[in-house]
């Protein structure tokens, strides 16, 4: 029994019950108004504080890790992106890292087979990590329609792209495909499932996994699942939802009638995720930009970097050295300062 | 190496199955052959490092100060403020596991705590407990654990099972650099006097005599003059190296390992031959220094402050001697320190000139601030401009592969220059597999101060991936020489080769240059610098 994921699963189940039953006993205003506001405040304040905390710490040395040839002699071709010499090249390196997960793309897997070290390219983590993040981003952007009026064209475009793949199953008592199917939701669900299974099934990854690694996965699974449930199965009234969300963003919150409990569960999960975000590893979203091994140019031999807390240290001076060894130096014919 | 298992045995017992107990519940087992002896308190005391005391890693009581937990807590707090890297790396790891099997120590031992992610978690768990809200409230559920004596011992054991090679950092999506974490964790351990002797004593020696072996100035000169004799025997040319010479053009600094132990000594002879050639032919005046007679910076394995204290000698000596700029020899950690720290710590070096090769006129733009040039850059430039007279056939007996030393490759990106030099001085060159070279290079297993005799099993485990790649090219192409540009490599790799691929020997790049270099007025050479017959000269033996 893996305690780490059992606790995380249990936590998400409890959260589900809290919100589901809470709404049933008439606490909809708490889950629809109070908690969302609280969560957003915690999220914003928490993220800003965390980033400010990082920014407050010094960057005493320029320590980029280099993944290619440095800029040196004019006839040697440097790897400008993986060993950036200029701030511009650093920006390109960062963009590729943030947008394409370049380092993860390099991933290999190795094993010792028949006394030999075998290395293979390992692409699946990259594929699913990318799928996960882009699906999540699409979902978030798509949801902006609930917080804007009129809905900006770019959001509608994302939505149309996301649902270009339309299929319908029509039988007498079952209709699927109407409304349009958003691929992002299902990709998100699949990617979360993969990431979870990888944590459970791969022994080394299971060994390093903490409860804090499973919890967000279960939570996001819950969010995606409840979202899909609402859209295709329990058919929440989107007009009422929009009334609630628009009320929240315009600071005239209302609780419209006739929104099912599943919606509040969905919203509650999202709120928990937001509030949990600044205190967890999810902060890698902001942290990746501040990583000194990636966001600095590798030109410290050419351009001096300044350490804000550089202080004088005790050194063994030449004078002290000569003082100790002068006799021997003279005898050996080594030049000395004082004969 | 008599009590060590055979290579096949060592490989077959690598067990990657994870323990049944979680890592927080698996106590540290400090095992013979896998750790280095404790620091000699005299060495710790000599350089004024905190809490020098006698202790033994395998004894229960490490004789710590009463307030040791407080010291660690405060130490960590200070470092979190001083190093954004540490703070960010403590917070953002998602434990994706991309780094897990990239560590040579994990590959070679199968010990899960050698997965870089878990090595960092050893520190991170305490950080969470002491410095984060989630850790304080949720404790273990948030991956936090309080500092205990066992945790401290675990730190010591595993942070001295990391060679700070940074291979894991190449694969981390956030660039989390275990070398940075290890260095800072070692700083914390040093606050309690918990260093290893293979670091502490070289540090004290470097501080006092300028080099890690404690060679005093007259002896340093003697050793080089011993090489001068050897070179005369081999080439018929007598050379007179300069020592502590004021007004020389260039100050040359190399790791003292090259002065002391084979096969580094041959590389050292190579430097002497190259400089003599340049003096005779182009009038270049290079001086050695007995005061700054160590390139390798053992402070780098101790603390940032110690690194700075030892590094300071390079600029101080260059200033005193009034040279134009500094040339650095083949060394790994030395170059990481020069590239990433020296200008910041002890710069600006505005008393020096921007490095220009007086022979080719090449301006070393990439070194215009630190004013220190790598010998591979310097030599590659000379060869490119046709300034060296080379008889490449003298190296025809060599089938060479190149080991990218971790620090020059991942810390600065010096990849092409040594390759260019090698390919111009030997005819037979073959690369090891792509996943084992350049930025993906595997460590020799003995870096960062782990090059001691008593941790031989650890070194052989750590060097296993490197050795396997060499074995591959040995079997495929008949490679018989492993070239490198690091003194620790030259000290560590021969042992590694002897164990796994005894047919392969180790060399520095400059040794091969010197073998091929035709000195003005030289006699007929019949042997190489190792006094072995040159190709075609065997029958005259």
Boltz contact constraints between the chains, C-beta under 6 A:
constraints:
  - contact:
      token1: [A, 54]
      token2: [B, 84]
      max_distance: 6.0
  - contact:
      token1: [A, 54]
      token2: [B, 87]
      max_distance: 6.0
  - contact:
      token1: [A, 54]
      token2: [B, 88]
      max_distance: 6.0
  - contact:
      token1: [A, 57]
      token2: [B, 81]
      max_distance: 6.0
  - contact:
      token1: [A, 57]
      token2: [B, 84]
      max_distance: 6.0
  - contact:
      token1: [A, 57]
      token2: [B, 87]
      max_distance: 6.0
  - contact:
      token1: [A, 58]
      token2: [B, 82]
      max_distance: 6.0
  - contact:
      token1: [A, 59]
      token2: [B, 84]
      max_distance: 6.0
  - contact:
      token1: [A, 61]
      token2: [B, 340]
      max_distance: 6.0
  - contact:
      token1: [A, 61]
      token2: [B, 341]
      max_distance: 6.0
  - contact:
      token1: [A, 61]
      token2: [B, 344]
      max_distance: 6.0
  - contact:
      token1: [A, 63]
      token2: [B, 340]
      max_distance: 6.0
  - contact:
      token1: [A, 65]
      token2: [B, 166]
      max_distance: 6.0
  - contact:
      token1: [A, 65]
      token2: [B, 169]
      max_distance: 6.0
  - contact:
      token1: [A, 65]
      token2: [B, 175]
      max_distance: 6.0
  - contact:
      token1: [A, 65]
      token2: [B, 410]
      max_distance: 6.0
  - contact:
      token1: [A, 66]
      token2: [B, 413]
      max_distance: 6.0
  - contact:
      token1: [A, 67]
      token2: [B, 170]
      max_distance: 6.0
  - contact:
      token1: [A, 67]
      token2: [B, 439]
      max_distance: 6.0
  - contact:
      token1: [A, 68]
      token2: [B, 413]
      max_distance: 6.0
  - contact:
      token1: [A, 69]
      token2: [B, 413]
      max_distance: 6.0
  - contact:
      token1: [A, 69]
      token2: [B, 415]
      max_distance: 6.0
  - contact:
      token1: [A, 69]
      token2: [B, 416]
      max_distance: 6.0
  - contact:
      token1: [A, 70]
      token2: [B, 412]
      max_distance: 6.0
  - contact:
      token1: [A, 70]
      token2: [B, 413]
      max_distance: 6.0
  - contact:
      token1: [A, 71]
      token2: [B, 366]
      max_distance: 6.0
  - contact:
      token1: [A, 72]
      token2: [B, 366]
      max_distance: 6.0
  - contact:
      token1: [A, 72]
      token2: [B, 377]
      max_distance: 6.0
  - contact:
      token1: [A, 73]
      token2: [B, 381]
      max_distance: 6.0
  - contact:
      token1: [A, 76]
      token2: [B, 416]
      max_distance: 6.0
  - contact:
      token1: [A, 83]
      token2: [B, 413]
      max_distance: 6.0
  - contact:
      token1: [A, 101]
      token2: [B, 173]
      max_distance: 6.0
  - contact:
      token1: [A, 103]
      token2: [B, 171]
      max_distance: 6.0
  - contact:
      token1: [A, 103]
      token2: [B, 173]
      max_distance: 6.0
  - contact:
      token1: [A, 104]
      token2: [B, 98]
      max_distance: 6.0
  - contact:
      token1: [A, 104]
      token2: [B, 173]
      max_distance: 6.0
  - contact:
      token1: [A, 106]
      token2: [B, 171]
      max_distance: 6.0
  - contact:
      token1: [A, 107]
      token2: [B, 98]
      max_distance: 6.0
  - contact:
      token1: [A, 107]
      token2: [B, 171]
      max_distance: 6.0
  - contact:
      token1: [A, 108]
      token2: [B, 435]
      max_distance: 6.0
  - contact:
      token1: [A, 110]
      token2: [B, 101]
      max_distance: 6.0
  - contact:
      token1: [A, 115]
      token2: [B, 11]
      max_distance: 6.0
  - contact:
      token1: [A, 117]
      token2: [B, 465]
      max_distance: 6.0
  - contact:
      token1: [A, 117]
      token2: [B, 468]
      max_distance: 6.0
  - contact:
      token1: [A, 119]
      token2: [B, 435]
      max_distance: 6.0
  - contact:
      token1: [A, 203]
      token2: [B, 18]
      max_distance: 6.0
  - contact:
      token1: [A, 204]
      token2: [B, 100]
      max_distance: 6.0
  - contact:
      token1: [A, 205]
      token2: [B, 97]
      max_distance: 6.0
  - contact:
      token1: [A, 207]
      token2: [B, 18]
      max_distance: 6.0
  - contact:
      token1: [A, 207]
      token2: [B, 112]
      max_distance: 6.0
  - contact:
      token1: [A, 208]
      token2: [B, 95]
      max_distance: 6.0
  - contact:
      token1: [A, 208]
      token2: [B, 117]
      max_distance: 6.0
  - contact:
      token1: [A, 208]
      token2: [B, 118]
      max_distance: 6.0
  - contact:
      token1: [A, 210]
      token2: [B, 143]
      max_distance: 6.0
  - contact:
      token1: [A, 211]
      token2: [B, 141]
      max_distance: 6.0
  - contact:
      token1: [A, 212]
      token2: [B, 142]
      max_distance: 6.0
  - contact:
      token1: [A, 212]
      token2: [B, 143]
      max_distance: 6.0
  - contact:
      token1: [A, 213]
      token2: [B, 95]
      max_distance: 6.0
  - contact:
      token1: [A, 279]
      token2: [B, 133]
      max_distance: 6.0
  - contact:
      token1: [A, 279]
      token2: [B, 134]
      max_distance: 6.0
  - contact:
      token1: [A, 281]
      token2: [B, 94]
      max_distance: 6.0
  - contact:
      token1: [A, 283]
      token2: [B, 91]
      max_distance: 6.0
  - contact:
      token1: [A, 283]
      token2: [B, 92]
      max_distance: 6.0
  - contact:
      token1: [A, 284]
      token2: [B, 92]
      max_distance: 6.0
  - contact:
      token1: [A, 284]
      token2: [B, 94]
      max_distance: 6.0
  - contact:
      token1: [A, 284]
      token2: [B, 174]
      max_distance: 6.0
  - contact:
      token1: [A, 287]
      token2: [B, 88]
      max_distance: 6.0
  - contact:
      token1: [A, 287]
      token2: [B, 92]
      max_distance: 6.0
  - contact:
      token1: [A, 288]
      token2: [B, 174]
      max_distance: 6.0
  - contact:
      token1: [A, 290]
      token2: [B, 88]
      max_distance: 6.0
  - contact:
      token1: [A, 291]
      token2: [B, 88]
      max_distance: 6.0
  - contact:
      token1: [A, 291]
      token2: [B, 174]
      max_distance: 6.0
  - contact:
      token1: [A, 291]
      token2: [B, 175]
      max_distance: 6.0
  - contact:
      token1: [A, 292]
      token2: [B, 85]
      max_distance: 6.0
  - contact:
      token1: [A, 293]
      token2: [B, 169]
      max_distance: 6.0
  - contact:
      token1: [A, 293]
      token2: [B, 175]
      max_distance: 6.0
  - contact:
      token1: [A, 293]
      token2: [B, 177]
      max_distance: 6.0
  - contact:
      token1: [A, 294]
      token2: [B, 175]
      max_distance: 6.0
  - contact:
      token1: [A, 300]
      token2: [B, 340]
      max_distance: 6.0
  - contact:
      token1: [A, 300]
      token2: [B, 343]
      max_distance: 6.0
  - contact:
      token1: [A, 301]
      token2: [B, 339]
      max_distance: 6.0
  - contact:
      token1: [A, 301]
      token2: [B, 366]
      max_distance: 6.0
  - contact:
      token1: [A, 301]
      token2: [B, 367]
      max_distance: 6.0
  - contact:
      token1: [A, 301]
      token2: [B, 370]
      max_distance: 6.0
  - contact:
      token1: [A, 302]
      token2: [B, 366]
      max_distance: 6.0
  - contact:
      token1: [A, 302]
      token2: [B, 368]
      max_distance: 6.0
  - contact:
      token1: [A, 302]
      token2: [B, 369]
      max_distance: 6.0
  - contact:
      token1: [A, 303]
      token2: [B, 369]
      max_distance: 6.0
  - contact:
      token1: [A, 304]
      token2: [B, 343]
      max_distance: 6.0
  - contact:
      token1: [A, 304]
      token2: [B, 347]
      max_distance: 6.0
  - contact:
      token1: [A, 304]
      token2: [B, 348]
      max_distance: 6.0
  - contact:
      token1: [A, 304]
      token2: [B, 369]
      max_distance: 6.0
  - contact:
      token1: [A, 305]
      token2: [B, 344]
      max_distance: 6.0
  - contact:
      token1: [A, 307]
      token2: [B, 344]
      max_distance: 6.0
  - contact:
      token1: [A, 309]
      token2: [B, 82]
      max_distance: 6.0
  - contact:
      token1: [A, 313]
      token2: [B, 305]
      max_distance: 6.0
  - contact:
      token1: [A, 313]
      token2: [B, 308]
      max_distance: 6.0
  - contact:
      token1: [A, 313]
      token2: [B, 309]
      max_distance: 6.0
  - contact:
      token1: [A, 315]
      token2: [B, 309]
      max_distance: 6.0
  - contact:
      token1: [A, 315]
      token2: [B, 312]
      max_distance: 6.0
  - contact:
      token1: [A, 316]
      token2: [B, 207]
      max_distance: 6.0
  - contact:
      token1: [A, 318]
      token2: [B, 291]
      max_distance: 6.0
  - contact:
      token1: [A, 318]
      token2: [B, 320]
      max_distance: 6.0
  - contact:
      token1: [A, 321]
      token2: [B, 291]
      max_distance: 6.0
  - contact:
      token1: [A, 325]
      token2: [B, 216]
      max_distance: 6.0
  - contact:
      token1: [A, 325]
      token2: [B, 217]
      max_distance: 6.0
  - contact:
      token1: [A, 328]
      token2: [B, 218]
      max_distance: 6.0
  - contact:
      token1: [A, 329]
      token2: [B, 217]
      max_distance: 6.0
  - contact:
      token1: [A, 332]
      token2: [B, 218]
      max_distance: 6.0
  - contact:
      token1: [A, 332]
      token2: [B, 221]
      max_distance: 6.0
  - contact:
      token1: [A, 334]
      token2: [B, 217]
      max_distance: 6.0
  - contact:
      token1: [A, 334]
      token2: [B, 243]
      max_distance: 6.0
  - contact:
      token1: [A, 334]
      token2: [B, 244]
      max_distance: 6.0
  - contact:
      token1: [A, 335]
      token2: [B, 244]
      max_distance: 6.0
